[in-house]
Every structure is written in structure tokens, then in C-alpha cells.
Amino acid sequence: MSFPFAKAAGILDTLTAHGFEAYVVGGAVRDYLLDRPVHDIDIATSAHPADVVALFKRTIPVGIEHGTVVVLSSGTNFEVTTYRSESGYDDYRHPNQVVFETTLEKDLMRRDFTINALAMDRSGRVIDLFGGRDDLARGLIRTVGRPEERISEDPLRMMRGIRFTSELSFTLGQAELAAFKDRSLLLKKISVERIDQEMTKLLAGRSVNKAIGLLFETKCFDALPFPEQAADRRALERVRFSILKTDAERWTAFLTALRIFDLHAFARVWNWSRSREKTVSALQKYDAVRKRDGWNPVRVYYAGTELAKSVERLQVAFGRADTASLAGMERDIDSLWKTCRIHQRGELAVTGNDLLKWSSEHPGPWLSEALAMLEKQVITGSVANEMEEIESWFKAWQKQRKPS
């Protein structure tokens, strides 16, 4: 087998030329063997961090105390980490002690799953000390060593294991399944940010429904920071996540199926960014509007075509429409958008200053009310987007709202 990681070749060559061992390790080897896209390429070496810094011109000591140096080469960042072993995890994440080792075997022994404990040398030879290739062939998620020990080191490995069943369509090993059930409550000790990262990837996997079933079977779901009302497992497992395209769509489907509608409270507990909260909130809002009233030009205008099409995908995901009708539903969105006389408020022929000039009133809430009403009238063509006609409409509106 030839060496498939061409961009990393120079780093391995430099390290081995100076008497050090060096291998590509972990997910890159796994994904290459599965014929999946390879993203990050990590390198394990017998060289100590100081050696790595000395050998390469462009480095970043991102985790030098744990043996990791980022090497910039061929326009790519590579994490180069010294062989190490770890012990003691009082915070269930960071080892109390890191020892630099001299053998690849010691380094691979600390990794989470057998399929991530694979290495490849510069010739393309795969080093497999724990049966990872067999597990790839069998579609099995097994820990390196006893699952209880791996979980105690970092309980997030339970979420990672279930996430891999979603991404790879693999099955969780029986010993792992039992250990996850027994230790699921340890997830309460993990930061919500780390759990959120795994959940987001899990929801994007091709076997997400299977993985959601595992969340419940292992009781890991009960250890996650969900409100008490989040219990409709059957509705959740019926969602067709595969039709959804974005993380926001998938989270919307997930939370809606669980009947979690106090999104602000959920987002606060999960430390979501304001941007993600805003997008998911809009999707939940317009999903409800679509379900109740359907679309019209005004609703499409305020939602925007991209969000409206996301809502259409949610219709299919929830079983309210079939896949075959989706393309037509998206075309309907585009048609409604084209009927709108304007596509943003800035296209109005007037501004708030014009309304103030035509009015004898001081600025106040009435101004926002008038602009919002005018916007709807212009969108639908009830009022032409011309200054004279808008002035006539405004004066009539103002007269109508004043007490007689």
C-alpha cells in the first residue's frame, strides 16, 4: 500500500530522517480505510515537543505540556504529538499526569476506540494492535481495553461512541453497551459545550435514528441537560433527519419532536450562541405558522426563501409531506417570493423621516407601526411603491387611527 497522506509525508520524512519514529494516527487512518473524506491528519512521534519545534520552521505550541505541537506545512496544520500515556482523571477529562513514552504501543493504548487506535507508517503499512481493522469490517464500536476504564477517564466517550454509530452506521459492542448503561450518569460531570458538539455531529449522521435509540437504551439521554418534558421518544425516532441539510434544521426537528418550545431556556442551559438560538427559534416559529396557515407572500417575505425552504424540509422530516413533493414545494416558495413587490424594507420608496414630515406627531411607537403596516401593503401590491401613493395611504391610515 502506498502512503495516501501526501501532505503529511514531508513531516514524517523529516522526523524519521532525524532518528525519530512517526506515524499518522487515529481518525485519518480510520476514514481512509473506510473510504471516507479525510479531514484532520494527526501525527504521533517519539520526538519530544522541543525536538519538533527545532525541526520545523513554522510551529504553534498549542498543547506543549501534553506533547502537542501544531506544524504548518503544505498549507495545512498538523497536530504532532509525542507518544504519551495518561493517568488519573479527577475532572473526568484532563489527565492528572502525562508521561512521554518511547513506543507507539503505549500511545495507542490510551485511545478511546479500537477504530481510532490505528496508525500508518510512511510506507503505507497499517499498525493495528487492538483489532481495529476487524472492527471496521464488522461495523463495531469497541473500546481499547475495558470500557469501564475508558469511560472513567472521560465519560464523553459514551457520547462519542454513540455518535460514531450515527456517523458510520456501526453497532455498539455488547460490553460497551452494558458499561454505558451502568455509567451513563457520569455524563452529568461533562461540560454542556462538549456534549453539544457530540450531539450536533450525532444528529448529522446517516444512522441518527439508530443512535437516538441508543441514547435512550443506554440511559445517556436521561443524563443530558434536557427539561423534564423532553420525553417523547417515539415521536423523535420517527423524524426523518436524512432529509434535513443544516445543523439548525436538525436541532429544530429534534427539539420540536421532544416538544421543547421554550427555546431561550434551552439555549441558555446549553450555552448556545445567539446566532444559533435565533435561527432555530425562527425555524420553530415558521414551522408552526406553516403547519397552521401555510405560506403567502408576506410570510415568505419575512421568513426569507432559505428559511422557508428549510421549513419545507421539516414538513417532510415530520411526515407531513412526502419527499416527492419537496421540489414542488420549494418552487412554490420561489414563486411567492417573486410576487413580492419589494424584498427588503430598504426598498421602500419612503423612510420614517418622510412619514414624520407628513405627520404632525412626534416620533413614537406609532411610527414603527406605520412602517410595518406600509411594508405589508407594498409587499402585496395593495399600495404602489411610489411616494405620492404612499403619502395618500399614510394620511388615510393616520386619520383612521386617530380618535374621532
C-alpha positions as a Markdown table, in Angstrom:
| # | Residue | x | y | z |
|---|---|---|---|---|
| 1 | Met | 0.0 | 0.0 | 0.0 |
| 2 | Ser | 1.4 | 3.4 | -0.9 |
| 3 | Phe | 1.3 | 6.3 | 1.5 |
| 4 | Pro | -2.1 | 8.1 | 1.0 |
| 5 | Phe | -1.4 | 11.3 | 3.1 |
| 6 | Ala | 0.8 | 13.2 | 0.7 |
| 7 | Lys | 0.7 | 16.5 | 2.5 |
| 8 | Ala | 1.9 | 14.8 | 5.7 |
| 9 | Ala | 4.7 | 13.0 | 4.0 |
| 10 | Gly | 7.3 | 15.7 | 4.5 |
| 11 | Ile | 6.7 | 15.9 | 8.2 |
| 12 | Leu | 7.1 | 12.1 | 8.6 |
| 13 | Asp | 10.2 | 12.2 | 6.4 |
| 14 | Thr | 11.8 | 14.9 | 8.5 |
| 15 | Leu | 11.2 | 13.2 | 11.8 |
| 16 | Thr | 12.4 | 9.8 | 10.6 |
| 17 | Ala | 15.5 | 11.3 | 9.0 |
| 18 | His | 16.5 | 12.7 | 12.4 |
| 19 | Gly | 16.1 | 9.3 | 14.1 |
| 20 | Phe | 12.6 | 9.6 | 15.4 |
| 21 | Glu | 9.5 | 7.4 | 14.8 |
| 22 | Ala | 6.5 | 9.0 | 13.2 |
| 23 | Tyr | 3.1 | 7.7 | 12.2 |
| 24 | Val | -0.3 | 9.1 | 11.0 |
| 25 | Val | -2.7 | 8.0 | 13.7 |
| 26 | Gly | -6.4 | 8.0 | 14.6 |
| 27 | Gly | -9.3 | 9.2 | 12.6 |
| 28 | Ala | -7.4 | 9.9 | 9.4 |
| 29 | Val | -6.4 | 6.2 | 9.1 |
| 30 | Arg | -9.9 | 5.1 | 10.1 |
| 31 | Asp | -11.5 | 7.3 | 7.5 |
| 32 | Tyr | -9.0 | 6.4 | 4.8 |
| 33 | Leu | -9.7 | 2.6 | 5.3 |
| 34 | Leu | -13.4 | 3.3 | 5.2 |
| 35 | Asp | -13.0 | 5.4 | 2.0 |
| 36 | Arg | -14.5 | 8.4 | 3.7 |
| 37 | Pro | -13.2 | 12.0 | 3.3 |
| 38 | Val | -10.2 | 12.7 | 5.5 |
| 39 | His | -10.1 | 16.0 | 7.3 |
| 40 | Asp | -7.6 | 16.4 | 10.1 |
| 41 | Ile | -4.3 | 14.4 | 9.9 |
| 42 | Asp | -2.7 | 13.8 | 13.3 |
| 43 | Ile | 0.8 | 12.5 | 13.7 |
| 44 | Ala | 2.3 | 10.6 | 16.7 |
| 45 | Thr | 6.0 | 10.6 | 17.2 |
| 46 | Ser | 8.8 | 9.5 | 19.5 |
| 47 | Ala | 10.2 | 13.1 | 19.2 |
| 48 | His | 9.6 | 15.4 | 22.2 |
| 49 | Pro | 7.9 | 18.7 | 21.7 |
| 50 | Ala | 11.3 | 20.6 | 21.8 |
| 51 | Asp | 12.6 | 18.4 | 19.1 |
| 52 | Val | 9.5 | 19.1 | 16.9 |
| 53 | Val | 9.9 | 22.8 | 17.4 |
| 54 | Ala | 13.5 | 22.7 | 16.5 |
| 55 | Leu | 13.0 | 20.6 | 13.3 |
| 56 | Phe | 10.2 | 22.7 | 11.7 |
| 57 | Lys | 10.2 | 26.4 | 10.8 |
| 58 | Arg | 6.5 | 27.1 | 11.4 |
| 59 | Thr | 5.1 | 25.7 | 14.6 |
| 60 | Ile | 2.5 | 26.6 | 17.2 |
| 61 | Pro | 2.9 | 25.1 | 20.8 |
| 62 | Val | -0.8 | 24.7 | 21.3 |
| 63 | Gly | -0.6 | 21.9 | 23.9 |
| 64 | Ile | 3.1 | 21.6 | 24.5 |
| 65 | Glu | 2.6 | 20.5 | 28.2 |
| 66 | His | 0.7 | 17.5 | 26.8 |
| 67 | Gly | 3.2 | 16.9 | 24.0 |
| 68 | Thr | 1.3 | 18.5 | 21.1 |
| 69 | Val | 2.8 | 21.0 | 18.6 |
| 70 | Val | 1.0 | 22.2 | 15.5 |
| 71 | Val | 3.2 | 22.1 | 12.5 |
| 72 | Leu | 2.3 | 24.3 | 9.5 |
| 73 | Ser | 3.2 | 22.5 | 6.3 |
| 74 | Ser | 1.9 | 22.4 | 2.7 |
| 75 | Gly | -0.7 | 25.0 | 3.6 |
| 76 | Thr | -2.2 | 22.7 | 6.3 |
| 77 | Asn | -2.0 | 22.5 | 10.1 |
| 78 | Phe | -0.9 | 19.1 | 11.5 |
| 79 | Glu | -1.0 | 18.2 | 15.2 |
| 80 | Val | 2.2 | 16.4 | 16.0 |
| 81 | Thr | 2.1 | 14.7 | 19.4 |
| 82 | Thr | 4.7 | 12.9 | 21.4 |
| 83 | Tyr | 3.9 | 9.3 | 22.3 |
| 84 | Arg | 2.4 | 9.5 | 25.8 |
| 85 | Ser | 0.5 | 7.7 | 28.5 |
| 86 | Glu | -2.0 | 9.3 | 30.9 |
| 87 | Ser | -3.3 | 8.5 | 34.3 |
| 88 | Gly | -5.7 | 10.0 | 36.9 |
| 89 | Tyr | -8.7 | 11.9 | 35.6 |
| 90 | Asp | -10.1 | 13.8 | 38.6 |
| 91 | Asp | -12.1 | 16.2 | 36.4 |
| 92 | Tyr | -13.2 | 13.4 | 34.1 |
| 93 | Arg | -11.4 | 15.0 | 31.2 |
| 94 | His | -7.8 | 16.0 | 31.7 |
| 95 | Pro | -5.2 | 13.5 | 33.0 |
| 96 | Asn | -3.5 | 14.3 | 36.2 |
| 97 | Gln | -0.3 | 13.0 | 34.8 |
| 98 | Val | 1.1 | 12.8 | 31.3 |
| 99 | Val | 4.2 | 10.7 | 30.7 |
| 100 | Phe | 6.1 | 10.9 | 27.4 |
| 101 | Glu | 6.6 | 7.3 | 26.1 |
| 102 | Thr | 9.1 | 5.7 | 23.7 |
| 103 | Thr | 6.8 | 3.3 | 21.9 |
| 104 | Leu | 3.8 | 3.6 | 19.7 |
| 105 | Glu | 2.0 | 0.8 | 21.5 |
| 106 | Lys | 2.0 | 2.8 | 24.8 |
| 107 | Asp | 0.5 | 5.7 | 22.9 |
| 108 | Leu | -2.2 | 3.7 | 21.2 |
| 109 | Met | -3.2 | 2.1 | 24.4 |
| 110 | Arg | -4.6 | 5.4 | 25.8 |
| 111 | Arg | -7.0 | 5.9 | 22.9 |
| 112 | Asp | -10.8 | 5.5 | 23.1 |
| 113 | Phe | -11.9 | 3.0 | 20.5 |
| 114 | Thr | -10.1 | 0.4 | 18.5 |
| 115 | Ile | -11.1 | 2.0 | 15.2 |
| 116 | Asn | -9.3 | 5.2 | 16.4 |
| 117 | Ala | -6.2 | 3.3 | 17.6 |
| 118 | Leu | -4.9 | 2.6 | 14.1 |
| 119 | Ala | -1.6 | 4.0 | 12.8 |
| 120 | Met | 0.1 | 4.2 | 9.4 |
| 121 | Asp | 3.8 | 4.5 | 8.7 |
| 122 | Arg | 5.4 | 6.3 | 5.8 |
| 123 | Ser | 5.3 | 3.2 | 3.6 |
| 124 | Gly | 1.5 | 2.9 | 4.0 |
| 125 | Arg | 1.7 | -0.1 | 6.4 |
| 126 | Val | -1.2 | -0.1 | 8.9 |
| 127 | Ile | -0.3 | -0.8 | 12.5 |
| 128 | Asp | -3.3 | -2.4 | 14.3 |
| 129 | Leu | -2.6 | -3.6 | 17.8 |
| 130 | Phe | -6.2 | -3.9 | 19.1 |
| 131 | Gly | -8.3 | -5.4 | 16.3 |
| 132 | Gly | -9.4 | -2.0 | 14.8 |
| 133 | Arg | -9.5 | -3.3 | 11.2 |
| 134 | Asp | -11.6 | -6.2 | 12.2 |
| 135 | Asp | -14.0 | -3.9 | 14.0 |
| 136 | Leu | -14.1 | -1.7 | 10.9 |
| 137 | Ala | -15.0 | -4.7 | 8.8 |
| 138 | Arg | -17.7 | -5.8 | 11.3 |
| 139 | Gly | -19.0 | -2.3 | 11.8 |
| 140 | Leu | -18.4 | -2.5 | 15.5 |
| 141 | Ile | -17.6 | 0.2 | 18.1 |
| 142 | Arg | -15.4 | -1.3 | 20.9 |
| 143 | Thr | -13.1 | 0.5 | 23.4 |
| 144 | Val | -9.4 | -0.1 | 23.7 |
| 145 | Gly | -9.3 | -2.2 | 26.8 |
| 146 | Arg | -12.1 | -2.3 | 29.4 |
| 147 | Pro | -14.9 | 0.1 | 28.6 |
| 148 | Glu | -15.3 | 1.0 | 32.3 |
| 149 | Glu | -11.8 | 2.3 | 32.4 |
| 150 | Arg | -12.1 | 4.3 | 29.2 |
| 151 | Ile | -15.4 | 5.9 | 30.5 |
| 152 | Ser | -14.0 | 6.7 | 33.9 |
| 153 | Glu | -11.1 | 8.6 | 32.2 |
| 154 | Asp | -13.6 | 10.7 | 30.1 |
| 155 | Pro | -17.3 | 10.0 | 30.2 |
| 156 | Leu | -17.8 | 11.9 | 27.0 |
| 157 | Arg | -16.6 | 8.8 | 25.3 |
| 158 | Met | -20.1 | 7.4 | 25.7 |
| 159 | Met | -21.4 | 10.2 | 23.6 |
| 160 | Arg | -18.6 | 9.8 | 21.1 |
| 161 | Gly | -19.3 | 6.1 | 20.8 |
| 162 | Ile | -23.0 | 6.7 | 20.2 |
| 163 | Arg | -22.1 | 9.5 | 17.8 |
| 164 | Phe | -19.9 | 7.1 | 15.8 |
| 165 | Thr | -22.8 | 4.6 | 15.5 |
| 166 | Ser | -24.7 | 7.5 | 13.8 |
| 167 | Glu | -21.9 | 8.7 | 11.6 |
| 168 | Leu | -20.6 | 5.3 | 10.5 |
| 169 | Ser | -23.8 | 3.2 | 10.8 |
| 170 | Phe | -21.9 | 0.9 | 13.2 |
| 171 | Thr | -23.1 | -1.1 | 16.2 |
| 172 | Leu | -22.0 | -0.6 | 19.8 |
| 173 | Gly | -20.3 | -3.6 | 21.3 |
| 174 | Gln | -22.2 | -5.6 | 24.0 |
| 175 | Ala | -19.6 | -4.9 | 26.7 |
| 176 | Glu | -19.7 | -1.2 | 25.8 |
| 177 | Leu | -23.5 | -1.1 | 25.8 |
| 178 | Ala | -23.5 | -2.6 | 29.3 |
| 179 | Ala | -20.9 | -0.2 | 30.5 |
| 180 | Phe | -22.6 | 2.8 | 29.0 |
| 181 | Lys | -25.9 | 1.8 | 30.8 |
| 182 | Asp | -24.0 | 1.4 | 34.1 |
| 183 | Arg | -22.1 | 4.7 | 33.9 |
| 184 | Ser | -24.5 | 6.9 | 32.0 |
| 185 | Leu | -24.9 | 9.4 | 34.9 |
| 186 | Leu | -21.2 | 10.3 | 34.7 |
| 187 | Leu | -22.2 | 12.4 | 31.7 |
| 188 | Lys | -23.6 | 14.9 | 34.2 |
| 189 | Lys | -19.9 | 15.7 | 35.0 |
| 190 | Ile | -19.2 | 16.8 | 31.4 |
| 191 | Ser | -19.5 | 20.4 | 30.2 |
| 192 | Val | -22.5 | 21.1 | 28.1 |
| 193 | Glu | -20.3 | 22.6 | 25.4 |
| 194 | Arg | -18.6 | 19.2 | 24.8 |
| 195 | Ile | -21.9 | 17.4 | 24.8 |
| 196 | Asp | -23.4 | 19.9 | 22.4 |
| 197 | Gln | -20.5 | 19.2 | 19.9 |
| 198 | Glu | -21.2 | 15.5 | 20.0 |
| 199 | Met | -25.0 | 15.9 | 19.8 |
| 200 | Thr | -24.6 | 18.1 | 16.7 |
| 201 | Lys | -22.5 | 15.6 | 15.0 |
| 202 | Leu | -24.8 | 12.7 | 16.0 |
| 203 | Leu | -27.8 | 14.5 | 14.6 |
| 204 | Ala | -26.0 | 14.8 | 11.2 |
| 205 | Gly | -25.1 | 11.1 | 11.0 |
| 206 | Arg | -26.6 | 8.8 | 8.4 |
| 207 | Ser | -27.9 | 6.5 | 11.2 |
| 208 | Val | -29.2 | 9.2 | 13.5 |
| 209 | Asn | -32.4 | 7.4 | 14.4 |
| 210 | Lys | -30.5 | 4.3 | 15.5 |
| 211 | Ala | -28.2 | 6.5 | 17.6 |
| 212 | Ile | -31.1 | 8.2 | 19.2 |
| 213 | Gly | -32.5 | 4.8 | 20.1 |
| 214 | Leu | -29.1 | 4.1 | 21.7 |
| 215 | Leu | -29.2 | 7.3 | 23.7 |
| 216 | Phe | -32.4 | 6.1 | 25.3 |
| 217 | Glu | -31.3 | 2.4 | 25.6 |
| 218 | Thr | -28.1 | 3.3 | 27.4 |
| 219 | Lys | -29.9 | 5.9 | 29.6 |
| 220 | Cys | -27.4 | 8.5 | 28.4 |
| 221 | Phe | -30.4 | 10.7 | 27.3 |
| 222 | Asp | -31.5 | 10.9 | 30.9 |
| 223 | Ala | -28.1 | 12.3 | 31.9 |
| 224 | Leu | -28.3 | 15.2 | 29.4 |
| 225 | Pro | -29.5 | 18.6 | 30.4 |
| 226 | Phe | -33.0 | 18.3 | 28.9 |
| 227 | Pro | -36.1 | 19.8 | 30.5 |
| 228 | Glu | -38.3 | 17.2 | 32.2 |
| 229 | Gln | -41.0 | 17.4 | 29.4 |
| 230 | Ala | -38.4 | 16.1 | 26.9 |
| 231 | Ala | -39.7 | 12.5 | 26.8 |
| 232 | Asp | -41.5 | 11.8 | 23.5 |
| 233 | Arg | -39.1 | 9.1 | 22.3 |
| 234 | Arg | -41.4 | 7.6 | 19.7 |
| 235 | Ala | -42.0 | 11.0 | 18.0 |
| 236 | Leu | -38.3 | 11.6 | 18.0 |
| 237 | Glu | -37.5 | 8.3 | 16.4 |
| 238 | Arg | -40.0 | 8.9 | 13.6 |
| 239 | Val | -38.3 | 12.0 | 12.4 |
| 240 | Arg | -36.6 | 11.7 | 9.0 |
| 241 | Phe | -33.4 | 13.5 | 9.8 |
| 242 | Ser | -31.8 | 12.4 | 6.5 |
| 243 | Ile | -33.9 | 15.0 | 4.5 |
| 244 | Leu | -32.5 | 17.9 | 6.6 |
| 245 | Lys | -29.5 | 19.8 | 5.4 |
| 246 | Thr | -28.2 | 22.0 | 8.3 |
| 247 | Asp | -27.5 | 21.7 | 11.9 |
| 248 | Ala | -30.2 | 24.3 | 12.7 |
| 249 | Glu | -32.8 | 22.2 | 10.8 |
| 250 | Arg | -31.7 | 19.1 | 12.7 |
| 251 | Trp | -31.8 | 20.7 | 16.1 |
| 252 | Thr | -35.2 | 22.2 | 15.3 |
| 253 | Ala | -36.6 | 18.8 | 14.4 |
| 254 | Phe | -35.0 | 17.3 | 17.5 |
| 255 | Leu | -36.4 | 19.8 | 19.9 |
| 256 | Thr | -39.8 | 20.1 | 18.2 |
| 257 | Ala | -40.3 | 16.3 | 18.3 |
| 258 | Leu | -39.5 | 16.5 | 22.1 |
| 259 | Arg | -42.0 | 19.3 | 22.5 |
| 260 | Ile | -39.3 | 21.7 | 23.8 |
| 261 | Phe | -40.6 | 25.1 | 22.8 |
| 262 | Asp | -39.0 | 27.3 | 25.4 |
| 263 | Leu | -36.0 | 27.7 | 23.2 |
| 264 | His | -34.5 | 30.6 | 25.2 |
| 265 | Ala | -34.4 | 28.5 | 28.3 |
| 266 | Phe | -32.9 | 25.5 | 26.5 |
| 267 | Ala | -30.3 | 27.7 | 24.7 |
| 268 | Arg | -29.3 | 29.2 | 28.0 |
| 269 | Val | -28.7 | 25.8 | 29.6 |
| 270 | Trp | -26.8 | 24.5 | 26.5 |
| 271 | Asn | -24.8 | 27.8 | 26.1 |
| 272 | Trp | -25.8 | 28.2 | 22.5 |
| 273 | Ser | -24.6 | 31.2 | 20.5 |
| 274 | Arg | -27.2 | 33.9 | 20.0 |
| 275 | Ser | -27.0 | 33.2 | 16.2 |
| 276 | Arg | -27.9 | 29.5 | 16.6 |
| 277 | Glu | -30.7 | 30.3 | 19.0 |
| 278 | Lys | -32.1 | 33.0 | 16.7 |
| 279 | Thr | -32.1 | 30.6 | 13.7 |
| 280 | Val | -33.7 | 27.6 | 15.5 |
| 281 | Ser | -36.3 | 29.9 | 17.1 |
| 282 | Ala | -37.2 | 31.3 | 13.6 |
| 283 | Leu | -37.5 | 27.7 | 12.3 |
| 284 | Gln | -39.7 | 26.7 | 15.1 |
| 285 | Lys | -41.9 | 29.8 | 14.7 |
| 286 | Tyr | -42.3 | 29.4 | 10.9 |
| 287 | Asp | -42.8 | 25.6 | 11.2 |
| 288 | Ala | -45.8 | 26.3 | 13.4 |
| 289 | Val | -47.0 | 29.0 | 11.0 |
| 290 | Arg | -46.6 | 26.7 | 8.0 |
| 291 | Lys | -48.4 | 23.9 | 9.8 |
| 292 | Arg | -51.3 | 26.1 | 10.8 |
| 293 | Asp | -51.7 | 28.6 | 8.0 |
| 294 | Gly | -49.4 | 27.8 | 5.1 |
| 295 | Trp | -47.4 | 30.3 | 3.1 |
| 296 | Asn | -48.4 | 33.6 | 1.5 |
| 297 | Pro | -46.2 | 36.3 | 0.0 |
| 298 | Val | -46.0 | 38.2 | 3.3 |
| 299 | Arg | -44.9 | 35.2 | 5.3 |
| 300 | Val | -42.3 | 34.2 | 2.7 |
| 301 | Tyr | -41.1 | 37.8 | 2.7 |
| 302 | Tyr | -40.5 | 37.9 | 6.4 |
| 303 | Ala | -39.1 | 34.3 | 6.6 |
| 304 | Gly | -36.9 | 34.6 | 3.5 |
| 305 | Thr | -36.6 | 31.9 | 0.9 |
| 306 | Glu | -33.8 | 29.9 | 2.5 |
| 307 | Leu | -35.6 | 29.6 | 5.9 |
| 308 | Ala | -38.9 | 28.9 | 4.2 |
| 309 | Lys | -37.3 | 26.0 | 2.2 |
| 310 | Ser | -35.8 | 24.8 | 5.5 |
| 311 | Val | -39.3 | 24.7 | 6.9 |
| 312 | Glu | -40.5 | 22.7 | 3.9 |
| 313 | Arg | -37.8 | 20.1 | 4.6 |
| 314 | Leu | -39.1 | 20.0 | 8.1 |
| 315 | Gln | -42.5 | 19.2 | 6.7 |
| 316 | Val | -41.1 | 16.1 | 5.1 |
| 317 | Ala | -39.0 | 15.2 | 8.1 |
| 318 | Phe | -42.1 | 15.2 | 10.3 |
| 319 | Gly | -44.1 | 13.2 | 7.8 |
| 320 | Arg | -46.5 | 16.0 | 6.9 |
| 321 | Ala | -45.4 | 15.8 | 3.3 |
| 322 | Asp | -43.6 | 13.2 | 1.2 |
| 323 | Thr | -40.2 | 13.5 | -0.4 |
| 324 | Ala | -41.5 | 13.6 | -3.9 |
| 325 | Ser | -43.4 | 16.8 | -3.3 |
| 326 | Leu | -40.5 | 18.7 | -1.8 |
| 327 | Ala | -39.1 | 20.1 | -5.1 |
| 328 | Gly | -42.6 | 21.4 | -6.0 |
| 329 | Met | -42.9 | 23.0 | -2.5 |
| 330 | Glu | -39.6 | 24.7 | -2.9 |
| 331 | Arg | -40.7 | 26.1 | -6.3 |
| 332 | Asp | -43.8 | 27.4 | -4.7 |
| 333 | Ile | -41.7 | 29.3 | -2.2 |
| 334 | Asp | -39.7 | 30.9 | -5.1 |
| 335 | Ser | -43.0 | 31.8 | -6.9 |
| 336 | Leu | -44.4 | 33.5 | -3.8 |
| 337 | Trp | -41.1 | 35.4 | -3.4 |
| 338 | Lys | -41.3 | 36.7 | -6.9 |
| 339 | Thr | -44.7 | 38.1 | -6.4 |
| 340 | Cys | -43.4 | 40.3 | -3.6 |
| 341 | Arg | -43.2 | 43.9 | -4.8 |
| 342 | Ile | -40.1 | 44.5 | -2.6 |
| 343 | His | -37.7 | 42.1 | -0.9 |
| 344 | Gln | -36.4 | 44.2 | 2.0 |
| 345 | Arg | -37.6 | 47.3 | 3.9 |
| 346 | Gly | -34.8 | 49.4 | 2.4 |
| 347 | Glu | -36.5 | 49.2 | -1.0 |
| 348 | Leu | -39.5 | 51.2 | 0.2 |
| 349 | Ala | -39.8 | 54.5 | -1.6 |
| 350 | Val | -40.1 | 56.3 | 1.7 |
| 351 | Thr | -38.4 | 56.3 | 5.1 |
| 352 | Gly | -39.6 | 57.0 | 8.6 |
| 353 | Asn | -38.4 | 60.6 | 8.1 |
| 354 | Asp | -40.9 | 61.0 | 5.3 |
| 355 | Leu | -43.8 | 59.8 | 7.5 |
| 356 | Leu | -42.7 | 62.2 | 10.2 |
| 357 | Lys | -42.7 | 65.1 | 7.7 |
| 358 | Trp | -46.2 | 64.2 | 6.7 |
| 359 | Ser | -47.4 | 63.8 | 10.3 |
| 360 | Ser | -48.0 | 66.4 | 13.0 |
| 361 | Glu | -47.0 | 63.9 | 15.6 |
| 362 | His | -43.7 | 63.4 | 17.5 |
| 363 | Pro | -41.8 | 60.2 | 17.0 |
| 364 | Gly | -43.2 | 57.3 | 18.9 |
| 365 | Pro | -44.4 | 53.6 | 18.7 |
| 366 | Trp | -46.9 | 54.7 | 16.0 |
| 367 | Leu | -44.0 | 55.2 | 13.6 |
| 368 | Ser | -42.9 | 51.6 | 13.7 |
| 369 | Glu | -46.5 | 50.5 | 13.5 |
| 370 | Ala | -47.0 | 52.6 | 10.4 |
| 371 | Leu | -43.8 | 51.4 | 8.7 |
| 372 | Ala | -44.7 | 47.7 | 9.4 |
| 373 | Met | -48.2 | 48.2 | 8.0 |
| 374 | Leu | -46.9 | 50.1 | 4.9 |
| 375 | Glu | -44.4 | 47.3 | 4.3 |
| 376 | Lys | -47.1 | 44.7 | 4.2 |
| 377 | Gln | -49.3 | 46.8 | 1.9 |
| 378 | Val | -46.4 | 47.3 | -0.5 |
| 379 | Ile | -45.3 | 43.7 | -0.5 |
| 380 | Thr | -48.7 | 42.6 | -1.7 |
| 381 | Gly | -49.2 | 45.4 | -4.1 |
| 382 | Ser | -52.1 | 46.9 | -2.2 |
| 383 | Val | -50.1 | 50.2 | -2.2 |
| 384 | Ala | -47.8 | 51.1 | -5.1 |
| 385 | Asn | -44.2 | 51.7 | -4.0 |
| 386 | Glu | -44.4 | 55.3 | -5.1 |
| 387 | Met | -44.0 | 58.3 | -2.8 |
| 388 | Glu | -47.3 | 60.0 | -3.8 |
| 389 | Glu | -49.4 | 56.9 | -3.3 |
| 390 | Ile | -47.7 | 56.1 | -0.1 |
| 391 | Glu | -48.3 | 59.6 | 1.2 |
| 392 | Ser | -52.0 | 59.3 | 0.4 |
| 393 | Trp | -52.2 | 55.9 | 2.1 |
| 394 | Phe | -50.3 | 57.2 | 5.1 |
| 395 | Lys | -52.6 | 60.2 | 5.6 |
| 396 | Ala | -55.7 | 57.9 | 5.3 |
| 397 | Trp | -54.1 | 55.5 | 7.8 |
| 398 | Gln | -53.3 | 58.3 | 10.2 |
| 399 | Lys | -56.8 | 59.7 | 10.0 |
| 400 | Gln | -58.3 | 56.3 | 10.6 |
| 401 | Arg | -56.2 | 55.6 | 13.7 |
| 402 | Lys | -56.9 | 59.0 | 15.4 |
| 403 | Pro | -59.9 | 59.0 | 17.8 |
| 404 | Ser | -62.9 | 60.9 | 16.3 |
